[in-house]
Each structure stands twice: as C-alpha cells, then as structure tokens.
Amino acid sequence: MADIMYLLKSQLLKLMPFLNSVVVYFAFVQDPHGEIWTTVLKCTPIVMLMFYVVAKGFALAPAFKRSQRILLGLICSCVGDALLNINLFPHGMGAFAIAHIWYISAFGWKPLKLELGVIFYIAGVVSVSIVFNRLDVILAIGLPTYTALLLTTCWRALALALQCSSFIHNFCAMGTVVFLISDLLIGINMFLIAVPYSRLLIMSTYYLAQFAIAFSTADECPELGKHLENDRPTHKGRSVKTKD
C-alpha cells in the first residue's frame, strides 16, 4: 500500500494536465458535430497522456521499450479520435487498430496464457456475428479485424497482470477491459439500440482506459525504480537501503 501511495503522489503532478483537459472536454463539449474546436478538445487529453509518458522519464533506449510503444499507440489513438470526430469512422477505426498493434507489442507475448485468448476470441466472434449483417463491405472486413486486435490487447494485458500481480499491471489490465466496454458501447449505439448518455459513457470509459494504459509506463520512471529498489525487502524481511 505504501508503494501505491508513493506511486500516485510521485506521478500526480505529471498527470494534472491530462486530468484538467478531461474536465475541460466534458465541461465545454456537449454535442460535437465535427467542429475543429471540439476535435481539438477531444484529442487534448490523449496529447496530455503523451506528455505524461515522456515527462515521467523517457529515452530511446531498450529500458523504455514499453514507453516508446505505448507513446506510438497514443499518437495513433489521437489520430483516430480526430478522424472519428469528423465522421470518418472506418479511417478512425483503422488508426485505432494500429494503436492496438503498438499496445500489444508493448505488453508482449510472455506469459502466453492461451486459454484467456481463446475465451476472448470466442466472445468476439459471437459479438461480431450479432451485427455482421448490418455492416457494409468496408466494415464487414474492418470491424472483425479491429475487434480481434482489441481483444488481443485485453488478453496480453491480463496475461501480464496475472504474472506480475502489481498495482500498475492490474490497473492497466482493468483499463484494457474498460477500453473493450467503451468500444462495445459504440457498437451497440451504432448498430443495435440507442444507448442513453452514450457520449458521456463512451468518452469517460475511453479516457479512463487510455489513462490506465499510459500509466502502465510509470514503472519505467527512474525515480520510481530507485524508490522500489531502495525498499526491496531482504530475505529477513528488512528493507535494503542503498547509499546516496
């Protein structure tokens, strides 16, 4: 618990631009219709998450591999947000598909936990089959592809969380599931029935999901790594304190 509190306190200042931009978006954007200013406000929280990934500690080095790939995923997500806001749905979905490829790459393939993947893909096939007859030619190809990538992101994040069992990885895995819920709401609202308060629900879960994914890079923060190293318990249960 002490490590979690230290983690949150150490990262809060760097996350304030993101939190403030989310408040601004919901305060000023009520009914977007592709205007430039609503597009900018919609993308700003993701830009602030990019800022966080860099500000908490970043370098073009192997030690920051996850940060690099999640940063690229956030960039693609920002492009997708802009495209969706100007009603270019297939193009936006394509940008988000690339974002998920970067996220999958960031989470890696070890441990495999194949049974999780099988469960996710079966659920995905069932979900897509419900709306498949309502899709045009482009979406009939794009939606199953995007769904498979989104489910793979969830699978890899959950597999990593089950192995590492840390707050950061658990929170990230929860975020990918929330991402899935956000996109599921989009699908229901577009192809099945109107969802009450759909924009509020979709965007709030979306920003939470992206925040959790971006926050998973916090353990690559040099300051945090030093703190955790200093407080690592010995075999007798005492903490090892390094010399300054």
Secondary structure, DSSP 4 states (H G I P E B T S, - for coil): -HHHHHHHHHHHHHHHHHHHHHHHHHHH-SS--S-HHHHHHHHHHHHHHHHHHHHT---SSGGGHHHHHHHHHHHHHHHHHHHHHTT-HHHHHHHHHHHHHHHHHHH-SSS--HHHHHHHHHHHHHHHHHHGGG--HHHHHHHHHHHHHHHHHHHHHHHHHHHH--HHHHHHHHHHHHHHHHHHHHHHHHHT-PPTTHHHHHHHHHHHHHHHHHHGGGGG-HHHHHHHHHT-B-TTSPBP----
